[in-house]
Amino acid sequence: MLNNDLIFTWYSETVERDCKCRLRIYQISLDHFVIIVSELPDNPGCSITDDASKLINLVCYQFGFTSYKVMWIEHYPLGYLNDDETYYEVTQGLGEVYSKRINKQKLEVLLGVQL
């Protein structure tokens, strides 16, 4: 179930300016969520990947989520990375951010919606 679909803004110390992305929050169980952040073509600041750790922590804090109960997905629309639409599952651990490509169809099955 889609709970939120909005433009999210944050300040990045990396580039010293405001940044923005599309933020979609899907509730998949009572206390587990999938958050999809999409890069926007008119984002004037840092990319969602370059500021991933800060963005994950900020969104979890602002929406009251426990980070280990959130599946974080970065989405790059057509034309960003090799002209393909791509989705990456992102995890944090030991001060590092890790990502792996995720199949759009599998993500749609998990969410029960078409993206």
Contacts in CASP RR format, 6 or more apart in sequence:
PFRMAT RR
TARGET T0000
AUTHOR 0000-0000-0000
METHOD contacts of the structure
MODEL  1
MLNNDLIFTWYSETVERDCKCRLRIYQISLDHFVIIVSELPDNPGCSITD
DASKLINLVCYQFGFTSYKVMWIEHYPLGYLNDDETYYEVTQGLGEVYSK
RINKQKLEVLLGVQL
1 26 0 8 1.000
1 27 0 8 1.000
1 28 0 8 1.000
2 24 0 8 1.000
2 25 0 8 1.000
2 26 0 8 1.000
2 113 0 8 1.000
3 25 0 8 1.000
3 26 0 8 1.000
3 27 0 8 1.000
3 33 0 8 1.000
4 23 0 8 1.000
4 24 0 8 1.000
4 25 0 8 1.000
4 63 0 8 1.000
5 22 0 8 1.000
5 23 0 8 1.000
5 24 0 8 1.000
5 25 0 8 1.000
6 22 0 8 1.000
6 23 0 8 1.000
7 20 0 8 1.000
7 21 0 8 1.000
7 22 0 8 1.000
7 23 0 8 1.000
7 40 0 8 1.000
8 20 0 8 1.000
8 21 0 8 1.000
8 22 0 8 1.000
8 23 0 8 1.000
8 37 0 8 1.000
8 59 0 8 1.000
9 18 0 8 1.000
9 19 0 8 1.000
9 20 0 8 1.000
10 18 0 8 1.000
10 19 0 8 1.000
10 20 0 8 1.000
10 51 0 8 1.000
10 54 0 8 1.000
10 55 0 8 1.000
10 58 0 8 1.000
11 17 0 8 1.000
11 18 0 8 1.000
11 19 0 8 1.000
12 18 0 8 1.000
12 19 0 8 1.000
12 45 0 8 1.000
12 46 0 8 1.000
12 51 0 8 1.000
12 54 0 8 1.000
14 46 0 8 1.000
14 50 0 8 1.000
14 51 0 8 1.000
15 45 0 8 1.000
15 46 0 8 1.000
17 44 0 8 1.000
17 45 0 8 1.000
17 46 0 8 1.000
18 44 0 8 1.000
18 45 0 8 1.000
19 43 0 8 1.000
19 44 0 8 1.000
19 45 0 8 1.000
19 46 0 8 1.000
19 51 0 8 1.000
20 40 0 8 1.000
20 42 0 8 1.000
20 43 0 8 1.000
20 44 0 8 1.000
20 45 0 8 1.000
21 37 0 8 1.000
21 38 0 8 1.000
21 39 0 8 1.000
21 40 0 8 1.000
21 43 0 8 1.000
21 48 0 8 1.000
21 55 0 8 1.000
22 36 0 8 1.000
22 37 0 8 1.000
22 38 0 8 1.000
22 40 0 8 1.000
22 75 0 8 1.000
23 35 0 8 1.000
23 36 0 8 1.000
23 37 0 8 1.000
23 38 0 8 1.000
23 59 0 8 1.000
24 35 0 8 1.000
24 36 0 8 1.000
24 37 0 8 1.000
24 38 0 8 1.000
25 33 0 8 1.000
25 34 0 8 1.000
25 35 0 8 1.000
25 63 0 8 1.000
26 33 0 8 1.000
26 34 0 8 1.000
26 35 0 8 1.000
26 36 0 8 1.000
26 111 0 8 1.000
26 113 0 8 1.000
27 33 0 8 1.000
28 34 0 8 1.000
28 71 0 8 1.000
28 110 0 8 1.000
28 111 0 8 1.000
31 66 0 8 1.000
31 69 0 8 1.000
32 69 0 8 1.000
32 70 0 8 1.000
32 71 0 8 1.000
33 65 0 8 1.000
33 69 0 8 1.000
33 70 0 8 1.000
33 71 0 8 1.000
34 70 0 8 1.000
34 71 0 8 1.000
34 73 0 8 1.000
34 107 0 8 1.000
34 110 0 8 1.000
34 111 0 8 1.000
35 59 0 8 1.000
35 65 0 8 1.000
35 70 0 8 1.000
35 71 0 8 1.000
35 72 0 8 1.000
35 73 0 8 1.000
36 73 0 8 1.000
36 74 0 8 1.000
36 75 0 8 1.000
36 87 0 8 1.000
36 115 0 8 1.000
37 48 0 8 1.000
37 55 0 8 1.000
37 59 0 8 1.000
37 72 0 8 1.000
37 73 0 8 1.000
37 74 0 8 1.000
37 75 0 8 1.000
38 48 0 8 1.000
38 75 0 8 1.000
38 76 0 8 1.000
38 77 0 8 1.000
39 47 0 8 1.000
39 48 0 8 1.000
39 74 0 8 1.000
39 75 0 8 1.000
39 76 0 8 1.000
39 77 0 8 1.000
39 80 0 8 1.000
41 77 0 8 1.000
48 55 0 8 1.000
48 74 0 8 1.000
49 74 0 8 1.000
49 88 0 8 1.000
49 99 0 8 1.000
52 72 0 8 1.000
52 74 0 8 1.000
52 90 0 8 1.000
52 97 0 8 1.000
52 99 0 8 1.000
53 92 0 8 1.000
53 95 0 8 1.000
53 97 0 8 1.000
56 67 0 8 1.000
56 70 0 8 1.000
56 72 0 8 1.000
56 90 0 8 1.000
56 92 0 8 1.000
56 97 0 8 1.000
57 67 0 8 1.000
59 65 0 8 1.000
60 66 0 8 1.000
60 67 0 8 1.000
60 70 0 8 1.000
67 92 0 8 1.000
71 89 0 8 1.000
72 89 0 8 1.000
72 90 0 8 1.000
72 91 0 8 1.000
73 87 0 8 1.000
73 88 0 8 1.000
73 89 0 8 1.000
73 90 0 8 1.000
73 102 0 8 1.000
73 107 0 8 1.000
74 87 0 8 1.000
74 88 0 8 1.000
74 90 0 8 1.000
74 99 0 8 1.000
75 85 0 8 1.000
75 86 0 8 1.000
75 87 0 8 1.000
75 88 0 8 1.000
75 115 0 8 1.000
76 85 0 8 1.000
76 86 0 8 1.000
76 87 0 8 1.000
76 88 0 8 1.000
77 85 0 8 1.000
78 84 0 8 1.000
78 85 0 8 1.000
80 86 0 8 1.000
85 104 0 8 1.000
86 101 0 8 1.000
87 101 0 8 1.000
87 102 0 8 1.000
87 103 0 8 1.000
87 104 0 8 1.000
87 107 0 8 1.000
88 99 0 8 1.000
88 100 0 8 1.000
88 101 0 8 1.000
88 102 0 8 1.000
89 99 0 8 1.000
89 100 0 8 1.000
89 101 0 8 1.000
89 102 0 8 1.000
90 97 0 8 1.000
90 98 0 8 1.000
90 99 0 8 1.000
91 97 0 8 1.000
91 98 0 8 1.000
91 99 0 8 1.000
92 98 0 8 1.000
104 115 0 8 1.000
107 115 0 8 1.000
108 114 0 8 1.000
108 115 0 8 1.000
END
